[in-house]
Amino acid sequence: MNNENIIKIRDIYGTQEVVGNNALKKVRVDLGKQEKEVLFFDSEKEVKYLKRIDDDKKYIALELELKTAMQELFWVQGGALDRVLEDGRIKDEQTNTFIDKFMTSNPLDKEAFDKIQNGLSGGNNLVVHFSPVNMELGYNMNVVDFWLNNKKNENIKYMRFLVNDGFERLKLIYKTFGGKEKIESANDLLTNPLVTNDFKMGDVMVNLTQTDKKIETTKERIDDVVEKIMENFYDNFESKIFFKKDLINRIFSACYDVVLKGKSLDEVEINDYLIRKIDDFMFAQILEMRARKGNGACPGIVSTAEFAPGRGMVISVENGSMSIKEGNIEGLTFCKPCKCWYKGEKCPLCN
């Protein structure tokens, strides 16, 4: 395979915005006649992650993963995330897991995260992690992470910003605020977070230039969509959604589809759209995992399920005679026992 046909896309959770690494990994998919390396929500890795989460936390963990994935895909800032320090390690209380358990295999990221934890557990007020574009590692965004330490009760606030400032500018800011290590490369900056008690987050922020990207949706819209889709899937499949790859693919694809569609719809319209489509998302045949052009903080390719175009086996009753044949399922209800579609309050075959 020709190297020029390989798309290198940054793992946006190199320092773990949400536990579980959002189940993103590099895979190869067929795009036309070329094979390209892409990042997408990997259901297999997600299943492995959820197996390590306490049973009563699995729903929260998967919901958080989906919300954060959508926020990154659509340029939405998710706000400050809450963490705690426990025995010198950063922990997500919602999922009851230590973040370093799910770090990427990149040794530079691991080295950086160890220094972030050590800096916070040492009682410092602020750790700033500068992560510039690094094509060697496939990082194609300039990112700055802030870890704020409330030493009184060991609560940690975490925020991530995408910035226009490149390596030279970030290097200058690092030195200005007392960075002690000698910085000669992007790798040096990546592995040496700025640990300080002398400055506040705002002091550093005024020197950064945040990305000027159009917000295509809102955090509130994303949260609402993910919560409704998760609720519908759990009502139908219960704990299977944590262990079956195809169900996780369906949930992620549904969230992506509705958020993407919702950019041009108001609240009433998007709710109507979700109601019409939810049965398709849960039960329609998956034709393929389709590679789509991404946007937002994950430029490049996003892989989502391509569902059958609104057709299935439809039960109808005319003049007391029942027939079952393939047809348009728009507006119909899916019956799980017989796996057919029907119109009305109950399935004429099963009731």
ZIFEN-V243359 format. One record per run of one state. SS is the DSSP state (A for helix, B for strand, O for the rest). FROM is the first residue (numbers start at 1). TO is the last residue. If there is no record, write none. Layout:
SS_FROM_TO ; SS_FROM_TO
//
This chain:
O_1_2 ; A_3_5 ; O_6_20 ; A_21_23 ; B_24_31 ; O_32_33 ; B_34_41 ; O_42_42 ; A_43_51 ; O_52_54 ; A_55_73 ; O_74_80 ; B_81_86 ; O_87_88 ; B_89_92 ; O_93_96 ; B_97_98 ; A_99_102 ; O_103_106 ; A_107_121 ; O_122_125 ; B_126_131 ; O_132_133 ; B_134_134 ; O_135_138 ; B_139_139 ; O_140_141 ; B_142_150 ; O_151_154 ; B_155_163 ; O_164_166 ; A_167_176 ; O_177_185 ; A_186_190 ; O_191_193 ; B_194_196 ; O_197_200 ; A_201_205 ; O_206_209 ; B_210_210 ; O_211_218 ; A_219_242 ; O_243_244 ; A_245_264 ; O_265_266 ; A_267_283 ; O_284_285 ; B_286_293 ; O_294_300 ; B_301_307 ; O_308_310 ; B_311_318 ; O_319_320 ; B_321_328 ; O_329_332 ; B_333_335 ; O_336_339 ; B_340_342 ; O_343_351
//
